[in-house]
Amino acid sequence: MTKRKEYKERDADEAIRKLLEATGKIVREEGFEAITSTKVARMIGMDPGVVNKRFGNLNGLKEAYIKTKDYWVFCFEQYMLPEGARDEEILEMFTGMMLSSYDFFAADGEMQSIIWSQTGVGNNPLLRRLSEEREAGGAPLLALTDRHFADGPVDFRFVACAIVGASYYPVWHARNNKSTVAGIDINLEQHYKGYRNILAYLMELAWNDAGRSYTEKPFYGKYLPLT
């Protein structure tokens, strides 16, 4: 590689880094929906055309930015287990993954804005595709739970869905509105830790209940048949 080409690649990498950092700053201050090529480029003293040059278009920049922030990608890589993993290893893996995602989401305002946009914006092909990629990444891990829940009426995917939603909702309230949910304010350290413990407890409760029929637990109330 010639020195000139080396310098050009170094300059390109530096431009990409600055553009991604500027995008993050906009998200922190104004929200994900505020990202525009002009705003990002001007923040670092460049022409808006640099976004197309380095990322193809604005969606290319948004996608690259999201992939630097999406903790689920890192979770899937960190917590992947072999198909022959023991049941207790699978529970430990899911508990660790869900709690780390809760910690990351609660601490990262940029990710809060990204997920909010994914759930609140109309038909956005980019955000929809990235959500589907996230789902595909988690599918092999969820498949590991099928053996444990095979003899009962519960599919662990329902449990995982509930835990993920439960991780997001009080964070949005606490961080954005400074408000409580059922009297719980996770801005308070004691409430934050208490809620975290409950997420782990619910995972373990569902796991230990696998195989029991609904009729064995009348105090659960009525259930709709799944078939």
C-alpha positions as CSV (number, residue, x, y, z in Angstrom):
1,M,0.0,0.0,0.0
2,T,1.4,3.4,-1.0
3,K,1.7,6.2,1.6
4,R,-0.9,8.2,-0.2
5,K,-3.5,5.4,-0.2
6,E,-2.7,4.8,3.5
7,Y,-3.4,8.4,4.3
8,K,-6.6,8.4,2.4
9,E,-7.9,5.3,4.2
10,R,-6.9,6.8,7.5
11,D,-8.7,10.0,6.6
12,A,-11.8,8.0,5.6
13,D,-11.8,6.1,8.9
14,E,-11.4,9.3,10.8
15,A,-14.4,10.8,8.9
16,I,-16.5,7.8,9.7
17,R,-15.6,7.9,13.4
18,K,-16.5,11.6,13.6
19,L,-19.8,11.1,11.7
20,L,-20.8,8.3,14.1
21,E,-19.9,10.4,17.1
22,A,-21.8,13.4,15.8
23,T,-24.8,11.1,15.2
24,G,-24.7,9.9,18.8
25,K,-24.5,13.5,20.1
26,I,-27.7,14.3,18.1
27,V,-29.5,11.3,19.5
28,R,-28.6,12.1,23.0
29,E,-29.6,15.8,22.7
30,E,-32.6,15.6,20.3
31,G,-33.6,11.9,19.7
32,F,-33.0,9.4,17.0
33,E,-35.6,11.0,14.7
34,A,-33.6,14.3,14.6
35,I,-30.8,12.7,12.6
36,T,-30.2,14.4,9.2
37,S,-27.2,14.4,6.9
38,T,-27.0,18.2,7.1
39,K,-27.1,18.3,10.8
40,V,-24.5,15.5,11.3
41,A,-22.1,16.9,8.8
42,R,-22.3,20.5,9.9
43,M,-21.6,19.4,13.5
44,I,-18.1,18.3,12.5
45,G,-17.5,21.0,9.9
46,M,-18.1,18.9,6.8
47,D,-20.3,19.1,3.7
48,P,-23.5,17.1,3.9
49,G,-22.3,15.1,0.9
50,V,-19.8,13.3,3.1
51,V,-22.6,11.1,4.5
52,N,-23.4,9.7,1.1
53,K,-19.7,9.3,0.4
54,R,-18.9,7.3,3.5
55,F,-22.2,5.5,4.1
56,G,-24.1,5.5,0.8
57,N,-27.0,7.5,2.2
58,L,-28.6,8.6,5.4
59,N,-30.0,5.2,6.1
60,G,-26.5,3.7,5.7
61,L,-25.3,6.1,8.4
62,K,-28.2,5.3,10.7
63,E,-27.7,1.6,10.3
64,A,-23.9,1.8,11.0
65,Y,-24.7,3.9,14.1
66,I,-27.3,1.5,15.4
67,K,-25.0,-1.4,15.0
68,T,-22.4,0.3,17.2
69,K,-25.0,0.7,19.9
70,D,-27.1,-2.4,19.8
71,Y,-26.2,-4.4,22.9
72,W,-28.3,-7.4,21.8
73,V,-25.7,-8.2,19.1
74,F,-23.0,-8.3,21.8
75,C,-25.3,-10.3,24.1
76,F,-25.9,-13.0,21.5
77,E,-22.2,-13.3,20.9
78,Q,-21.2,-13.3,24.6
79,Y,-23.9,-15.7,25.8
80,M,-24.1,-18.3,23.0
81,L,-24.2,-21.8,24.3
82,P,-23.8,-25.2,22.5
83,E,-26.9,-27.3,21.8
84,G,-26.0,-29.8,24.5
85,A,-25.9,-27.2,27.3
86,R,-27.4,-28.2,30.6
87,D,-30.7,-26.7,31.7
88,E,-29.2,-24.8,34.6
89,E,-26.6,-23.3,32.2
90,I,-29.4,-22.2,29.9
91,L,-31.3,-20.5,32.7
92,E,-28.1,-18.8,33.9
93,M,-27.3,-17.6,30.4
94,F,-30.8,-16.1,29.9
95,T,-30.8,-14.5,33.3
96,G,-27.3,-13.0,32.7
97,M,-28.3,-11.8,29.2
98,M,-31.6,-10.2,30.4
99,L,-30.0,-8.5,33.4
100,S,-27.1,-7.1,31.4
101,S,-29.5,-5.8,28.7
102,Y,-31.5,-4.1,31.5
103,D,-28.3,-2.5,32.9
104,F,-27.2,-1.4,29.5
105,F,-30.5,0.0,28.4
106,A,-31.0,1.9,31.7
107,A,-27.6,3.5,31.4
108,D,-27.6,4.4,27.7
109,G,-29.9,7.2,26.6
110,E,-29.0,6.7,22.9
111,M,-30.2,3.1,22.9
112,Q,-33.4,4.2,24.7
113,S,-34.1,6.6,21.9
114,I,-33.3,4.0,19.2
115,I,-35.7,1.4,20.7
116,W,-38.3,4.1,21.3
117,S,-38.1,5.0,17.6
118,Q,-38.4,1.3,16.6
119,T,-41.5,0.9,18.7
120,G,-43.1,4.3,18.0
121,V,-42.4,5.2,14.4
122,G,-44.7,4.1,11.6
123,N,-43.6,1.7,8.9
124,N,-39.8,2.3,8.7
125,P,-38.1,-0.4,6.6
126,L,-34.7,0.2,8.1
127,L,-35.8,-0.1,11.7
128,R,-38.1,-3.0,10.8
129,R,-35.2,-4.9,9.1
130,L,-32.8,-4.3,12.0
131,S,-35.5,-5.6,14.5
132,E,-35.9,-8.7,12.4
133,E,-32.2,-9.3,12.3
134,R,-32.2,-9.0,16.1
135,E,-35.0,-11.5,16.3
136,A,-33.1,-13.9,14.0
137,G,-30.0,-13.6,16.2
138,G,-31.9,-14.5,19.3
139,A,-33.8,-17.5,17.8
140,P,-31.0,-20.1,18.3
141,L,-30.8,-19.2,22.0
142,L,-34.5,-19.4,22.5
143,A,-34.5,-22.8,20.8
144,L,-32.3,-24.1,23.6
145,T,-35.2,-23.7,26.0
146,D,-37.6,-25.9,24.1
147,R,-36.4,-29.1,25.7
148,H,-37.0,-27.7,29.2
149,F,-40.5,-26.5,28.5
150,A,-41.5,-29.4,26.2
151,D,-43.9,-31.1,28.6
152,G,-45.7,-27.9,29.8
153,P,-48.1,-25.3,28.5
154,V,-45.6,-22.5,28.5
155,D,-43.3,-21.4,25.7
156,F,-40.3,-19.6,27.1
157,R,-40.5,-17.1,24.2
158,F,-43.6,-15.6,26.0
159,V,-41.5,-15.2,29.1
160,A,-38.6,-13.6,27.3
161,C,-41.0,-11.2,25.5
162,A,-42.5,-10.1,28.8
163,I,-39.1,-9.6,30.5
164,V,-37.8,-7.5,27.6
165,G,-40.8,-5.3,27.7
166,A,-40.6,-5.0,31.4
167,S,-37.0,-3.9,31.1
168,Y,-37.9,-1.0,28.8
169,Y,-41.0,0.5,30.2
170,P,-39.9,1.7,33.6
171,V,-36.7,3.0,32.2
172,W,-38.5,5.3,29.7
173,H,-40.6,6.6,32.5
174,A,-37.8,7.2,34.9
175,R,-35.3,8.6,32.5
176,N,-37.6,10.8,30.3
177,N,-40.5,11.8,32.6
178,K,-38.7,11.3,36.0
179,S,-41.9,9.5,36.9
180,T,-42.8,6.2,38.7
181,V,-44.5,3.0,37.6
182,A,-46.5,1.4,40.4
183,G,-44.6,3.6,42.8
184,I,-41.2,2.3,41.5
185,D,-38.6,4.9,40.4
186,I,-35.5,3.2,39.1
187,N,-33.7,6.5,39.3
188,L,-33.4,5.5,43.0
189,E,-30.6,3.0,43.5
190,Q,-32.7,0.9,45.9
191,H,-35.6,0.7,43.4
192,Y,-33.2,0.0,40.5
193,K,-31.6,-2.9,42.3
194,G,-35.0,-4.2,43.6
195,Y,-36.5,-4.2,40.1
196,R,-33.4,-5.9,38.7
197,N,-33.8,-8.7,41.3
198,I,-37.4,-9.1,40.4
199,L,-36.5,-9.6,36.7
200,A,-34.2,-12.4,37.8
201,Y,-36.8,-13.9,40.1
202,L,-39.5,-13.9,37.4
203,M,-37.1,-15.8,35.0
204,E,-36.4,-18.4,37.7
205,L,-40.0,-18.7,38.6
206,A,-41.1,-19.4,35.1
207,W,-38.2,-21.8,34.6
208,N,-39.1,-23.8,37.8
209,D,-42.7,-23.9,36.8
210,A,-42.1,-25.6,33.5
211,G,-44.1,-28.7,33.1
212,R,-46.9,-27.8,35.5
213,S,-50.4,-27.5,34.2
214,Y,-52.4,-24.4,34.7
215,T,-54.9,-26.3,36.8
216,E,-52.3,-26.9,39.4
217,K,-52.1,-23.2,40.0
218,P,-55.7,-22.0,40.4
219,F,-54.6,-18.7,42.0
220,Y,-53.1,-17.7,38.7
221,G,-56.6,-17.0,37.4
222,K,-58.0,-17.8,34.0
223,Y,-55.8,-18.7,31.0
224,L,-56.8,-18.7,27.4
225,P,-56.1,-22.0,25.7
226,L,-53.1,-21.7,23.3
227,T,-54.5,-24.3,20.9
